[in-house]
């Protein structure tokens, strides 16, 4: 079994994260580890996972995609 490319997904994620944070915030540097942790948590959980338009989802946000998927299935009662 070869381990070539095992880290490729994470390397891509961290590179993309640095680019997006640098573009939004203006810098990838933080004064404290706690400040970095709080910013990264908000960025990933609030913006990236809920509000950012995803190419793989047809340029919809994850919330819009989930709503469309539920509507297409007829499951309007699922939150």
Secondary structure, 3 states (H helix, E strand, C coil): CCCCCCCHHHHHHHHHHHHHHHHHHCCCCCCCHHHHHHHHHHHHHHHHHHHCCEHHHCCECHHHHHHHHHHHHCCCCCC
